[in-house]
Amino acid sequence: MTRTLTKRGLIAAVVMAVAALFGSVLPASAATGPYGFTILHADAGNIAHHCEQLGQGYDQYHNLTDAIVCVDIDTSGGETGYRATGAVEAYCEINGNAADLTPCPMVAIDGSFANASSGAAHATFNCEFNCSSSTRNILYTETISYTSASCTSSAVNQVWSQAMGDTEIALYSGMGDWLPRSVGSNGSNDGTTYSSGHYWICP
């Protein structure tokens, strides 16, 4: 399914747009835990957001277009505990302008959200033609809920988000042919996947 980030409203949209310009977003004063992994504090709504350009081509209007994939970890807290959600974003922007989105000809997302205790949860999303003209295609893969404050000693609190190698955005070539750009071929940073890297989720 296609979903957009709604819980943080306009603030989230601004954060994500700025993040796309710089490639990643981390908490302003990010502390680290065991193994040097960054701690995301859910009560503060910390996020991890990393993006990669898979390549360029053209949209249906013949605009020079970038194919972008992002991997996210969103957090939130509450009276009964705290949680982390993994997500993968796929979208098309006109010539490097994160505020100027255009429909992707085709999007296929294969996302996973893993923790060091129970492994990975997977989810998929596919669309063809006019894929999300005004928003990003965002697939929420899994939400993990926590209650323990012993966050940096529990394996389930060590998480990472991934766009698997078959995650793909297709653009058009200058001749109008299909021009596939996959993570495995154009944007991997961990084997054949594009990974957020590991984080600790704490209250």
Residue frames relative to the residue before (quaternion, step in Angstrom):
aa qw qx qy qz dx dy dz
M 1.0000 0.0000 0.0000 0.0000 0.00 0.00 0.00
T 0.3983 -0.6800 0.5517 0.2730 3.58 -1.24 0.41
R 0.0617 0.7945 -0.6008 0.0637 3.55 -0.80 1.00
T 0.2237 -0.7592 0.5920 0.1520 3.54 -1.17 0.47
L 0.5726 -0.5759 0.4498 0.3716 3.56 -1.21 0.50
T 0.0247 -0.8380 0.5449 -0.0187 3.58 -0.60 1.10
K 0.5730 0.6474 -0.3821 0.3263 3.62 1.07 -0.60
R 0.7666 0.3264 -0.1905 0.5191 3.56 1.03 -0.69
G 0.4048 -0.7788 0.4263 0.2189 3.55 1.29 0.25
L 0.8528 -0.1273 0.1080 0.4948 3.52 -1.05 -0.85
I 0.5940 0.5687 -0.3769 0.4262 3.61 1.03 -0.66
A 0.6604 0.5024 -0.3117 0.4630 3.57 0.90 -0.88
A 0.6381 0.5363 -0.3372 0.4377 3.57 0.95 -0.82
V 0.6552 0.4987 -0.3088 0.4761 3.57 0.99 -0.83
V 0.6449 0.5260 -0.3208 0.4523 3.58 0.92 -0.91
M 0.6921 0.4792 -0.2864 0.4574 3.57 0.85 -0.94
A 0.6370 0.5244 -0.3366 0.4537 3.58 1.03 -0.73
V 0.6537 0.4870 -0.3071 0.4912 3.56 1.00 -0.83
A 0.6238 0.5525 -0.3360 0.4389 3.57 1.01 -0.81
A 0.6412 0.5382 -0.3348 0.4324 3.56 0.95 -0.81
L 0.6290 0.5402 -0.3332 0.4489 3.56 1.11 -0.64
F 0.7949 0.3244 -0.1416 0.4928 3.56 0.97 -0.85
G 0.5802 -0.6505 0.3407 0.3524 3.59 1.25 0.02
S 0.8158 -0.0572 0.0424 0.5739 3.61 1.02 -0.59
V 0.1622 -0.7536 0.6287 0.1024 3.52 -1.33 0.44
L 0.0068 0.7671 -0.6409 0.0277 3.54 -1.01 0.92
P 0.6569 -0.4765 0.3740 0.4490 3.61 -1.22 0.25
A 0.6177 -0.5975 0.3679 0.3552 3.57 -1.05 0.79
S 0.7859 0.1330 -0.0775 0.5989 3.59 0.96 -0.80
A 0.0162 -0.8614 0.5073 -0.0210 3.54 0.57 1.19
A 0.2298 -0.7523 0.6056 0.1207 3.56 -0.76 1.12
T 0.2880 -0.7488 0.5669 0.1871 3.55 -1.19 0.42
G 0.2868 -0.7405 0.5879 0.1542 3.51 -1.27 0.61
P 0.8063 -0.2103 0.1774 0.5237 3.60 -1.17 -0.50
Y 0.8207 0.2073 -0.2156 0.4868 3.54 -1.19 0.78
G 0.5654 -0.6260 0.3736 0.3859 3.58 1.26 0.16
F 0.4301 0.7055 -0.4643 0.3191 3.59 1.25 0.25
T 0.5152 -0.6554 0.4694 0.2910 3.57 -1.01 0.88
I 0.3334 -0.7185 0.5778 0.1968 3.57 -1.11 0.79
L 0.1603 -0.7480 0.6378 0.0896 3.55 -0.95 0.96
H 0.2248 -0.7860 0.5656 0.1088 3.59 -0.67 1.12
A 0.3706 -0.7763 0.4740 0.1880 3.54 -0.43 1.30
D 0.6324 0.5413 -0.3485 0.4309 3.61 0.98 -0.73
A 0.6885 0.4286 -0.2682 0.5199 3.58 1.23 -0.44
G 0.4553 -0.7090 0.4343 0.3184 3.58 1.28 -0.04
N 0.2032 0.8071 -0.5294 0.1645 3.59 1.12 0.62
I 0.1030 -0.7841 0.6096 0.0540 3.55 -1.15 0.67
A 0.1986 -0.6940 0.6645 0.1934 3.51 -1.39 0.26
H 0.0442 0.8005 -0.5888 0.1022 3.56 -0.80 1.02
H 0.0633 0.8071 -0.5772 0.1069 3.57 -0.41 1.25
C 0.1008 -0.8218 0.5607 0.0069 3.57 -0.85 0.99
E 0.0981 -0.7752 0.6232 0.0326 3.51 -1.24 0.62
Q 0.3413 -0.7052 0.5806 0.2217 3.55 -1.03 0.82
L 0.2995 -0.7797 0.5277 0.1546 3.57 -0.70 1.08
G 0.7367 -0.3362 0.2279 0.5407 3.56 1.18 -0.40
Q 0.4353 -0.6852 0.5225 0.2608 3.54 -1.34 -0.03
G 0.1058 0.7436 -0.6583 0.0507 3.49 -1.35 0.40
Y 0.5571 -0.5899 0.4551 0.3668 3.57 -1.09 -0.72
D 0.3953 -0.6801 0.5557 0.2691 3.54 -1.19 0.61
Q 0.7407 -0.4251 0.2826 0.4368 3.57 -1.30 -0.06
Y 0.6775 0.4652 -0.2848 0.4934 3.57 1.29 -0.32
H 0.5152 -0.6761 0.3717 0.3732 3.58 1.37 0.23
N 0.3888 0.6877 -0.5048 0.3480 3.58 1.15 0.65
L 0.4807 -0.6155 0.5316 0.3278 3.58 -1.08 0.71
T 0.0432 -0.8492 0.5188 -0.0883 3.55 -0.54 1.25
D 0.2953 -0.7371 0.5850 0.1651 3.56 -1.12 0.81
A 0.2797 -0.7227 0.6087 0.1701 3.56 -1.09 0.80
I 0.0614 -0.8323 0.5496 -0.0388 3.57 -0.52 1.23
V 0.0601 -0.7585 0.6479 0.0362 3.56 -1.07 0.85
C 0.0634 -0.7887 0.6112 0.0172 3.57 -1.00 0.88
V 0.1814 -0.7398 0.6334 0.1365 3.55 -1.22 0.56
D 0.1144 -0.8283 0.5483 -0.0132 3.55 -0.81 1.09
I 0.0708 -0.7028 0.6977 0.1193 3.47 -1.42 0.37
D 0.0988 -0.7884 0.6069 0.0181 3.58 -0.61 1.19
T 0.1024 -0.7999 0.5888 0.0551 3.59 -1.01 0.75
S 0.0317 0.7676 -0.6401 -0.0050 3.54 -1.31 0.39
G 0.2363 -0.7691 0.5806 0.1245 3.54 -1.22 0.55
G 0.0151 -0.7963 0.6047 0.0034 3.54 -1.30 0.26
E 0.7446 -0.4153 0.2832 0.4392 3.56 -1.30 -0.07
T 0.7537 0.3993 -0.2144 0.4759 3.59 1.06 -0.67
G 0.7861 -0.2134 0.1395 0.5631 3.59 1.22 0.07
Y 0.4013 -0.6836 0.5439 0.2752 3.54 -1.19 -0.53
R 0.1774 -0.8108 0.5555 0.0504 3.57 -1.18 0.44
A 0.1749 -0.7452 0.6323 0.1195 3.50 -1.38 0.35
T 0.1173 -0.7897 0.6012 0.0352 3.55 -1.01 0.87
G 0.2730 -0.7508 0.5808 0.1563 3.54 -0.95 0.92
A 0.0111 0.7982 -0.6016 0.0284 3.56 -1.08 0.72
V 0.1647 -0.7331 0.6470 0.1299 3.52 -1.34 0.43
E 0.1635 -0.7809 0.5987 0.0705 3.55 -0.92 0.96
A 0.0008 0.7662 -0.6426 -0.0078 3.55 -1.14 0.68
Y 0.1925 0.7889 -0.5595 0.1660 3.58 -0.72 1.02
C 0.3503 -0.7150 0.5699 0.2034 3.53 -1.36 0.27
E 0.0571 -0.7947 0.6043 0.0050 3.56 -0.87 0.97
I 0.4935 -0.6831 0.4588 0.2817 3.54 -1.04 0.78
N 0.8699 -0.1854 0.0888 0.4484 3.52 -0.74 1.21
G 0.7771 -0.3974 0.1929 0.4483 3.58 0.75 1.08
N 0.5714 0.5881 -0.3832 0.4253 3.60 1.23 0.12
A 0.3046 -0.8057 0.4828 0.1581 3.57 -0.19 1.31
A 0.6627 0.4930 -0.3071 0.4728 3.59 1.21 -0.37
D 0.6931 0.4395 -0.2574 0.5101 3.59 1.27 -0.16
L 0.0047 -0.8321 0.5525 -0.0489 3.56 0.27 1.31
T 0.1059 -0.7787 0.6178 0.0276 3.53 -1.19 0.67
P 0.5985 -0.5754 0.3853 0.4029 3.63 -1.03 0.55
C 0.3508 -0.6942 0.5854 0.2291 3.55 -1.04 0.80
P 0.5095 -0.6413 0.4616 0.3406 3.62 -0.92 0.71
M 0.7955 -0.0800 0.0690 0.5967 3.59 1.02 -0.77
V 0.0360 -0.7718 0.6349 0.0039 3.55 -1.10 0.80
A 0.0421 0.7528 -0.6565 0.0233 3.56 -1.05 0.85
I 0.0619 -0.8072 0.5870 -0.0058 3.58 -0.56 1.18
D 0.0260 -0.7330 0.6797 0.0102 3.51 -1.06 0.93
G 0.0239 0.8495 -0.5212 0.0785 3.55 -0.15 1.31
S 0.0720 -0.7789 0.6191 0.0697 3.53 -1.24 0.44
F 0.1245 -0.7391 0.6563 0.0870 3.52 -1.27 0.58
A 0.0585 -0.8455 0.5292 -0.0418 3.53 -0.44 1.26
N 0.1001 -0.7423 0.6520 0.1173 3.50 -1.34 0.38
A 0.6145 -0.6154 0.3684 0.3285 3.54 -1.19 0.58
S 0.6256 0.5415 -0.3420 0.4455 3.59 1.28 -0.04
S 0.8507 0.1440 -0.0318 0.5045 3.57 0.62 -1.10
G 0.6043 -0.5932 0.3617 0.3900 3.60 1.18 0.20
A 0.7008 -0.5079 0.3569 0.3515 3.53 -1.30 -0.43
A 0.2346 -0.6997 0.6538 0.1675 3.51 -1.28 0.63
H 0.2021 -0.8019 0.5567 0.0780 3.59 -0.89 0.97
A 0.0242 0.7579 -0.6518 -0.0096 3.54 -1.29 0.51
T 0.1733 -0.7919 0.5790 0.0868 3.56 -1.17 0.57
F 0.0587 -0.7657 0.6401 0.0222 3.52 -1.33 0.48
N 0.0035 0.7960 -0.6050 0.0196 3.60 -1.03 0.80
C 0.1250 0.7612 -0.6353 0.0364 3.53 -1.19 0.60
E 0.1421 -0.7692 0.6160 0.0933 3.54 -1.26 0.47
F 0.8429 0.1302 -0.1402 0.5030 3.54 -1.09 0.90
N 0.8555 -0.0249 -0.0376 0.5158 3.54 -0.83 1.08
C 0.2079 0.8006 -0.5304 0.1856 3.59 0.89 0.96
S 0.8438 -0.2134 0.0925 0.4836 3.55 -0.35 1.32
S 0.1117 -0.8507 0.5128 0.0299 3.56 0.21 1.30
S 0.8182 0.2531 -0.1084 0.5048 3.60 0.95 -0.79
T 0.7481 0.2725 -0.1963 0.5723 3.60 1.25 -0.05
R 0.5705 -0.5659 0.4567 0.3817 3.54 -1.30 0.07
N 0.4256 -0.6360 0.5655 0.3076 3.55 -1.22 0.48
I 0.0165 0.8244 -0.5606 0.0759 3.58 -0.34 1.27
L 0.1272 -0.7772 0.6152 0.0354 3.53 -0.78 1.12
Y 0.2090 -0.7550 0.6108 0.1149 3.59 -0.68 1.12
T 0.2778 -0.8275 0.4708 0.1284 3.55 -0.43 1.21
E 0.7872 -0.1701 0.1715 0.5674 3.59 0.88 -0.91
T 0.1764 -0.7424 0.6328 0.1316 3.55 -1.25 0.57
I 0.1363 -0.7669 0.6235 0.0669 3.56 -0.95 0.94
S 0.1980 -0.7844 0.5806 0.0920 3.58 -0.85 1.00
Y 0.1275 -0.8011 0.5845 0.0174 3.55 -1.07 0.86
T 0.1370 -0.7656 0.6176 0.1169 3.53 -1.33 0.41
S 0.6229 0.5797 -0.3403 0.4001 3.60 1.13 -0.56
A 0.3854 -0.7120 0.5420 0.2253 3.54 -1.09 0.79
S 0.5724 0.5787 -0.3817 0.4381 3.61 1.27 -0.23
C 0.0431 0.8935 -0.4454 0.0374 3.50 0.82 1.09
T 0.7505 0.3961 -0.2386 0.4722 3.61 0.96 -0.67
S 0.6641 0.4421 -0.3308 0.5041 3.58 1.25 0.31
S 0.6292 0.5127 -0.3264 0.4846 3.58 1.32 0.02
A 0.4746 -0.7116 0.4440 0.2671 3.58 -0.68 1.12
V 0.6335 0.5444 -0.3462 0.4272 3.59 1.05 -0.68
N 0.6470 0.5197 -0.3176 0.4587 3.61 1.20 -0.39
Q 0.5989 0.5063 -0.3674 0.4999 3.58 1.29 -0.02
V 0.0607 0.8418 -0.5231 0.1185 3.58 -0.32 1.28
W 0.0016 -0.7697 0.6370 0.0434 3.52 -1.36 0.28
S 0.2931 -0.7440 0.5821 0.1473 3.54 -1.19 0.69
Q 0.0550 -0.8245 0.5631 -0.0098 3.58 -0.98 0.84
A 0.2379 -0.6646 0.6810 0.1948 3.48 -1.35 0.56
M 0.3604 -0.7627 0.4963 0.2054 3.55 -0.52 1.18
G 0.7187 -0.5113 0.2851 0.3751 3.54 -1.26 0.50
D 0.6951 0.4606 -0.2873 0.4713 3.60 1.12 -0.55
T 0.3869 0.6737 -0.5104 0.3687 3.59 1.26 0.27
E 0.0342 0.8404 -0.5283 0.1159 3.56 -0.64 1.13
I 0.0935 -0.7310 0.6708 0.0829 3.51 -1.23 0.65
A 0.1656 -0.7817 0.5935 0.0961 3.59 -0.83 0.96
L 0.1161 -0.7452 0.6535 0.0643 3.53 -1.07 0.87
Y 0.5105 -0.5995 0.4901 0.3738 3.56 -1.27 -0.23
S 0.4332 -0.6523 0.5490 0.2922 3.56 -1.16 0.60
G 0.6936 -0.4629 0.3373 0.4369 3.56 -1.25 0.11
M 0.6838 0.4549 -0.2726 0.5011 3.57 1.25 -0.44
G 0.5919 -0.6068 0.3520 0.3969 3.58 1.30 0.07
D 0.4916 0.6505 -0.4396 0.3768 3.58 1.26 0.09
W 0.6055 -0.5377 0.4479 0.3790 3.55 -1.34 0.41
L 0.0817 -0.8026 0.5909 0.0028 3.59 -0.85 0.98
P 0.1213 -0.8390 0.5271 0.0602 3.64 0.13 1.24
R 0.0766 -0.7651 0.6387 0.0272 3.55 -1.11 0.84
S 0.0360 -0.8327 0.5524 -0.0124 3.59 -0.28 1.22
V 0.6173 -0.5355 0.4257 0.3884 3.54 -1.27 0.44
G 0.6607 0.5402 -0.3166 0.4141 3.58 0.86 -0.93
S 0.7599 0.3766 -0.1944 0.4929 3.57 1.02 -0.79
N 0.8301 0.2740 -0.0841 0.4783 3.57 1.05 -0.76
G 0.8501 0.1827 -0.0633 0.4898 3.63 1.08 -0.33
S 0.3852 0.7406 -0.4868 0.2572 3.61 1.08 0.46
N 0.0992 -0.7868 0.6050 0.0715 3.56 -1.20 0.60
D 0.7467 0.2438 -0.1581 0.5983 3.58 1.34 0.00
G 0.7703 -0.1683 0.0734 0.6107 3.56 0.20 1.26
T 0.7638 -0.2875 0.2335 0.5286 3.57 -0.63 -1.11
T 0.6287 0.5416 -0.3323 0.4483 3.62 1.26 0.06
Y 0.3300 -0.6686 0.6132 0.2611 3.51 -1.40 0.19
S 0.0769 -0.8490 0.5213 -0.0404 3.56 -0.36 1.31
S 0.5100 -0.6272 0.5055 0.3018 3.52 -1.25 0.58
G 0.4206 -0.6259 0.5160 0.4064 3.55 1.15 -0.68
H 0.6067 -0.6073 0.3982 0.3232 3.56 -1.30 0.33
Y 0.0558 -0.7822 0.6205 0.0007 3.53 -1.16 0.81
W 0.3423 -0.6728 0.6065 0.2497 3.54 -1.31 0.43
I 0.2274 -0.7595 0.5959 0.1277 3.58 -0.98 0.90
C 0.0217 0.8112 -0.5792 0.0780 3.56 -0.60 1.20
P 0.6483 -0.5148 0.3694 0.4222 3.61 -1.20 0.33
